[in-house]
Amino acid sequence: MADPATYRPATGTIPTRPGVYRFRDEHGRVIYVGKAKNLRQRLSNYFQDLAALHERTRRMVTTAAGVEWTVVGTEVEALTLEYTWIKEFDPRFNVKFRDDKSYPYLVLTMGEKVPRVHITRRPRAKGDRTFGPYPQVGAIRETLDLMLRVFPVRSCTPGVYRRAERSGRPCLLGFIGKCSAPCVGDISQDEHRKLAEQFADFMAGNTATYTRRIEKQMREAAAAMDYETAAGLRDDLEALNKVMEKNSVVLSDATDADLIGLAQDELEASVQVFHVRGGRIRGQRGWTAEILDASTAGDLIERAVTTLYTEGAAPKEVLVPVQPTNRDQVLELIGKQVDLRIPQRGEKKNLLSTVTENAQEALRLHRLKRSGDLTARTKALEDLGEALDLAEPPLRIECFDISHSHGTNVVGSQVVFEDGLPKKSEYRRYSVTGDAARDDTASMYDVISRRLKHHLNPPEQTEEEARRFAYPPSLILVDGGPPQVAAAQRAFDDLGITDIALAGIAKRLEEIWLPGDDYPVILPRTSEALFLVQRLRDEAHRFAITYHRSKRGRAMQASALDGIAGLGPARRRALLDRFVTVSAIRQASEDDLQQVEGIGPALAAQILAALRSDEATSTGAETGSASAGDAEAGEDGTIDVAVDMATGEILER
């Protein structure tokens, strides 16, 4: 525990202007980010008598080892920079709304020449019409399927669309009537764009226009005794009614609004957001946060609004249970035209109460889940520390694994668990080459050495790069038995590392091996510690295999064209598009090669010389191998055999 007086800056050195400050721990990690209208006044509050500080604030300042600040021009700039740094540094003591998933959206790419409707979880491009977020992707897929019956907008990928254009045949959706097939001219691009606009208009809430029109057409078809057409229109109407049932009207004035509900206790908070467009609920999302500072309800709402609208547009109304702490600055950040208020009466107040009830229920479920998870994780870390005879539970564990295919494409992986949970932003992967790739123990020695060198002597890097290995582990696990552990221990000894524990987990009996021990540590089969170690090992193995497959795939895609000077990716692609295979390129003439865009006489001659030289070298090697295996007939008249050393085939003479 640090004494704040040891790193307290002189009061006169702190500016009185707006700014953002960062507290760092002894390892240089940012553990808290805050903003202030007056930096001197705000920072002075942290260096009071410890007894006068809030418990959470006291824990933060005694964990920190230093503080620094950045001066900005306005309070809005401070709010923006605070949000950016919290997102970048993931400080331990800040309130961070954690969402365990990305939400799906229904997007119409109106910026494209031929608009496309699709479901995505990624950021949308400018000009797209976006609907959602939706809590479940199944619901949005069902909605899209129903909508395409009435508004058959293109939903295929660009590759499928181009292939249909070239072939002159639409894809399956075009054949079954769920795409109007602009790719083959069944509908003009202008007509298709109007269809996409109608799709967006209906999803935005203007439903009556289309239902009345279809109902009128259905009645006219029935009156004309065109019953087949009438039945199809009836089914279209039912499809639209199903879509509308999924999005019932909650606000009669057809307004666009986001309603933010908040529930909190002393330790945690839950935020739920209902996205209402055209009076209908179009999406829902929620977060939970651990309260590690002295945040009030206004602070939490400020953080929620900032998180929602810093990277996305706000609707006309944002309804909240309490006003954010710095309301004017928040409005300037998200747009002054937004009506940010607390509803006082009527259906909006009632709907906000429903959102708040959802937040309370989410908090209740989160507490139940967290209490079970926290108990299990705490016991696992305590049991593991006790089994390995550590001074304290290993709060940060790093696990390493090696993956290869018969000694080729050797890679290593590093996964990190903090407080019993994976921290994927700290995962690292290693490419192992040269002598280090000769066997598993050499590879393990190389990977562990590289990790520990970063720990001992962080290179001159940017702040983001330096943070990769800034926080030392309590325990390093290696996937393997005594040989792998011994190799890792050699790396420890060579670098003089004595403050990090080391162990290995063997796959066969799930035993734990410690350096120099003749017998393993056997954890009980039902032990939480064993489950944690297995999860670490499996995660390291998964991460290593993923990288190895990627590296192996790139190696298998290597071509004889790759090493030819002057032949870049675009020209290689053009050659293969024209000739399909390297063999066909080798058999072509210089004039044939010059027909490809970007290939001149000199480059054509160079390509053929390189390819035919490779072919001659390869043929010579194969011939030499075969002749080396030839044998003359013996004096006894027996016939020896020839062996093709390249293939192992036995050839009679």
JOJO-V833485 format. One record per residue. RES is the residue in three letters. SS is DSSP state (A for helix, B for strand, O for the rest). PHI is phi in whole degrees, 0 to 359 (none if undefined). Layout:
res->[RES	RES]
ss->[SS	SS]
phi->[PHI	PHI]
//
This chain:
res->[MET	ALA	ASP	PRO	ALA	THR	TYR	ARG	PRO	ALA	THR	GLY	THR	ILE	PRO	THR	ARG	PRO	GLY	VAL	TYR	ARG	PHE	ARG	ASP	GLU	HIS	GLY	ARG	VAL	ILE	TYR	VAL	GLY	LYS	ALA	LYS	ASN	LEU	ARG	GLN	ARG	LEU	SER	ASN	TYR	PHE	GLN	ASP	LEU	ALA	ALA	LEU	HIS	GLU	ARG	THR	ARG	ARG	MET	VAL	THR	THR	ALA	ALA	GLY	VAL	GLU	TRP	THR	VAL	VAL	GLY	THR	GLU	VAL	GLU	ALA	LEU	THR	LEU	GLU	TYR	THR	TRP	ILE	LYS	GLU	PHE	ASP	PRO	ARG	PHE	ASN	VAL	LYS	PHE	ARG	ASP	ASP	LYS	SER	TYR	PRO	TYR	LEU	VAL	LEU	THR	MET	GLY	GLU	LYS	VAL	PRO	ARG	VAL	HIS	ILE	THR	ARG	ARG	PRO	ARG	ALA	LYS	GLY	ASP	ARG	THR	PHE	GLY	PRO	TYR	PRO	GLN	VAL	GLY	ALA	ILE	ARG	GLU	THR	LEU	ASP	LEU	MET	LEU	ARG	VAL	PHE	PRO	VAL	ARG	SER	CYS	THR	PRO	GLY	VAL	TYR	ARG	ARG	ALA	GLU	ARG	SER	GLY	ARG	PRO	CYS	LEU	LEU	GLY	PHE	ILE	GLY	LYS	CYS	SER	ALA	PRO	CYS	VAL	GLY	ASP	ILE	SER	GLN	ASP	GLU	HIS	ARG	LYS	LEU	ALA	GLU	GLN	PHE	ALA	ASP	PHE	MET	ALA	GLY	ASN	THR	ALA	THR	TYR	THR	ARG	ARG	ILE	GLU	LYS	GLN	MET	ARG	GLU	ALA	ALA	ALA	ALA	MET	ASP	TYR	GLU	THR	ALA	ALA	GLY	LEU	ARG	ASP	ASP	LEU	GLU	ALA	LEU	ASN	LYS	VAL	MET	GLU	LYS	ASN	SER	VAL	VAL	LEU	SER	ASP	ALA	THR	ASP	ALA	ASP	LEU	ILE	GLY	LEU	ALA	GLN	ASP	GLU	LEU	GLU	ALA	SER	VAL	GLN	VAL	PHE	HIS	VAL	ARG	GLY	GLY	ARG	ILE	ARG	GLY	GLN	ARG	GLY	TRP	THR	ALA	GLU	ILE	LEU	ASP	ALA	SER	THR	ALA	GLY	ASP	LEU	ILE	GLU	ARG	ALA	VAL	THR	THR	LEU	TYR	THR	GLU	GLY	ALA	ALA	PRO	LYS	GLU	VAL	LEU	VAL	PRO	VAL	GLN	PRO	THR	ASN	ARG	ASP	GLN	VAL	LEU	GLU	LEU	ILE	GLY	LYS	GLN	VAL	ASP	LEU	ARG	ILE	PRO	GLN	ARG	GLY	GLU	LYS	LYS	ASN	LEU	LEU	SER	THR	VAL	THR	GLU	ASN	ALA	GLN	GLU	ALA	LEU	ARG	LEU	HIS	ARG	LEU	LYS	ARG	SER	GLY	ASP	LEU	THR	ALA	ARG	THR	LYS	ALA	LEU	GLU	ASP	LEU	GLY	GLU	ALA	LEU	ASP	LEU	ALA	GLU	PRO	PRO	LEU	ARG	ILE	GLU	CYS	PHE	ASP	ILE	SER	HIS	SER	HIS	GLY	THR	ASN	VAL	VAL	GLY	SER	GLN	VAL	VAL	PHE	GLU	ASP	GLY	LEU	PRO	LYS	LYS	SER	GLU	TYR	ARG	ARG	TYR	SER	VAL	THR	GLY	ASP	ALA	ALA	ARG	ASP	ASP	THR	ALA	SER	MET	TYR	ASP	VAL	ILE	SER	ARG	ARG	LEU	LYS	HIS	HIS	LEU	ASN	PRO	PRO	GLU	GLN	THR	GLU	GLU	GLU	ALA	ARG	ARG	PHE	ALA	TYR	PRO	PRO	SER	LEU	ILE	LEU	VAL	ASP	GLY	GLY	PRO	PRO	GLN	VAL	ALA	ALA	ALA	GLN	ARG	ALA	PHE	ASP	ASP	LEU	GLY	ILE	THR	ASP	ILE	ALA	LEU	ALA	GLY	ILE	ALA	LYS	ARG	LEU	GLU	GLU	ILE	TRP	LEU	PRO	GLY	ASP	ASP	TYR	PRO	VAL	ILE	LEU	PRO	ARG	THR	SER	GLU	ALA	LEU	PHE	LEU	VAL	GLN	ARG	LEU	ARG	ASP	GLU	ALA	HIS	ARG	PHE	ALA	ILE	THR	TYR	HIS	ARG	SER	LYS	ARG	GLY	ARG	ALA	MET	GLN	ALA	SER	ALA	LEU	ASP	GLY	ILE	ALA	GLY	LEU	GLY	PRO	ALA	ARG	ARG	ARG	ALA	LEU	LEU	ASP	ARG	PHE	VAL	THR	VAL	SER	ALA	ILE	ARG	GLN	ALA	SER	GLU	ASP	ASP	LEU	GLN	GLN	VAL	GLU	GLY	ILE	GLY	PRO	ALA	LEU	ALA	ALA	GLN	ILE	LEU	ALA	ALA	LEU	ARG	SER	ASP	GLU	ALA	THR	SER	THR	GLY	ALA	GLU	THR	GLY	SER	ALA	SER	ALA	GLY	ASP	ALA	GLU	ALA	GLY	GLU	ASP	GLY	THR	ILE	ASP	VAL	ALA	VAL	ASP	MET	ALA	THR	GLY	GLU	ILE	LEU	GLU	ARG]
ss->[O	O	O	A	A	A	O	O	O	O	A	A	A	O	O	O	O	O	B	B	B	B	B	B	O	O	O	O	O	B	B	B	B	B	B	B	O	O	A	A	A	A	A	A	A	A	O	O	O	A	A	A	O	O	A	A	A	A	A	A	A	A	A	O	O	B	B	B	B	B	B	O	O	O	A	A	A	A	A	A	A	A	A	A	A	A	A	A	A	O	O	O	O	O	O	O	O	B	O	O	O	O	O	B	B	B	B	B	O	O	O	O	O	O	O	O	B	B	B	B	O	O	O	O	O	O	O	O	B	B	B	B	B	B	O	O	A	A	A	A	A	A	A	A	A	A	A	A	A	A	O	O	O	O	O	O	O	A	A	A	A	A	A	A	A	A	A	O	O	O	O	A	A	A	A	O	O	O	O	O	O	A	A	A	O	O	O	O	A	A	A	A	A	A	A	A	A	A	A	A	A	A	A	O	O	O	O	A	A	A	A	A	A	A	A	A	A	A	A	A	A	A	A	O	O	O	A	A	A	A	A	A	A	A	A	A	A	A	A	A	A	A	A	A	A	A	O	O	B	O	O	O	O	O	O	O	B	B	B	B	B	B	B	B	O	O	O	B	B	B	B	B	B	B	B	B	B	O	O	B	B	B	B	B	B	B	B	B	B	B	O	O	O	O	O	O	A	A	A	A	A	A	A	A	A	A	A	A	A	O	O	O	O	O	O	O	B	B	B	B	O	O	O	O	O	O	A	A	A	A	A	A	A	A	O	O	O	O	B	B	B	O	O	O	O	A	A	A	A	A	A	A	A	A	A	A	A	A	A	A	A	A	A	A	A	A	A	A	A	A	A	A	A	A	A	A	A	A	A	A	A	A	A	A	A	A	A	O	O	O	O	O	O	O	O	B	B	B	B	B	B	B	B	B	B	O	O	B	B	B	B	B	B	B	B	B	B	B	O	O	B	B	O	A	A	A	O	B	B	B	B	O	O	A	A	A	A	O	O	A	A	A	A	A	A	A	A	A	A	A	A	A	A	A	A	A	O	O	O	O	O	O	A	A	A	A	A	A	A	O	O	O	O	O	B	B	B	B	B	O	O	A	A	A	A	A	A	A	A	A	A	A	A	A	A	O	O	O	O	O	B	B	B	B	B	O	O	O	O	O	O	B	B	O	O	O	O	O	O	O	B	O	O	O	O	O	O	A	A	A	A	A	A	A	A	A	A	A	A	A	A	A	A	A	A	A	A	A	A	A	A	A	A	A	A	A	O	O	O	O	O	O	O	O	O	O	O	O	A	A	A	A	A	A	A	A	A	A	A	O	O	A	A	A	A	A	A	O	O	A	A	A	A	O	O	O	O	O	O	O	A	A	A	A	A	A	A	A	A	A	A	A	A	A	A	A	A	A	A	A	A	A	A	A	A	A	A	A	O	O	O	O	O	O	O	O	O	O	O	O	B	B	B	B	O	O	O	O	B	B	B	B	O]
phi->[none	272	268	305	295	288	236	294	286	298	304	292	274	270	290	259	268	295	183	233	239	228	264	240	269	294	266	87	283	286	249	202	235	218	240	206	286	227	298	298	295	291	292	298	294	281	249	281	301	303	294	272	274	300	305	291	295	298	295	291	291	277	276	290	232	185	220	218	215	228	274	234	280	224	291	294	298	296	297	294	293	299	299	297	289	297	292	282	265	50	294	295	261	276	286	234	286	257	242	279	203	263	266	280	236	261	235	250	277	292	283	276	298	242	305	231	256	202	255	212	249	267	301	270	281	295	96	287	266	241	231	129	284	256	290	224	289	299	294	287	294	295	299	298	299	291	293	293	293	265	240	286	278	302	230	276	285	302	296	296	297	293	296	294	299	292	278	77	235	287	281	301	299	293	289	264	86	257	209	280	57	292	296	245	83	295	216	287	295	294	294	294	297	298	296	295	295	294	304	295	297	295	294	282	118	275	271	300	304	280	294	295	295	293	296	295	297	297	294	295	294	294	296	274	60	268	290	295	295	298	295	296	293	299	294	298	296	296	298	294	296	295	298	291	297	289	229	290	289	244	233	291	274	54	277	257	207	247	248	248	255	227	224	209	230	290	249	219	221	230	237	238	232	255	262	253	231	62	83	245	286	259	185	210	210	203	225	235	216	271	271	250	229	265	293	266	299	298	295	293	295	301	296	295	296	298	298	290	244	294	250	212	285	267	285	294	234	233	257	229	284	220	286	297	302	250	300	298	292	297	296	294	286	266	124	294	283	284	271	262	207	257	293	258	200	81	292	290	294	295	292	297	297	295	297	296	298	297	296	296	293	297	294	298	294	295	297	297	293	294	299	293	297	295	297	295	295	298	294	298	292	294	295	294	299	291	295	266	59	270	293	208	302	283	286	235	238	243	239	238	216	243	224	196	240	51	84	252	51	284	223	235	231	228	245	232	242	241	55	81	239	293	243	291	293	261	296	222	228	231	261	251	223	68	299	295	264	287	202	297	291	295	294	296	301	297	294	296	298	296	295	289	296	295	292	282	226	302	290	290	220	292	300	296	292	293	288	301	240	285	259	288	281	276	214	248	253	241	277	149	261	307	298	292	296	296	295	295	295	299	296	301	294	297	260	72	275	230	259	236	284	226	203	230	241	272	286	297	244	58	267	257	253	254	302	81	276	277	233	278	270	256	273	305	297	259	288	297	296	295	300	295	296	297	295	299	299	295	292	296	295	300	294	293	298	299	291	298	296	296	293	295	297	295	294	288	273	296	230	296	280	295	269	275	296	86	251	276	303	294	289	300	296	295	297	290	297	278	252	75	236	293	300	294	295	297	277	285	269	297	296	297	294	288	286	278	300	93	256	261	301	295	291	298	296	294	297	294	297	292	292	286	293	298	295	295	298	296	294	298	295	294	296	299	295	291	293	294	268	291	217	280	293	284	296	279	88	288	261	285	240	254	243	281	291	283	244	83	282	269	248	288	260]
//
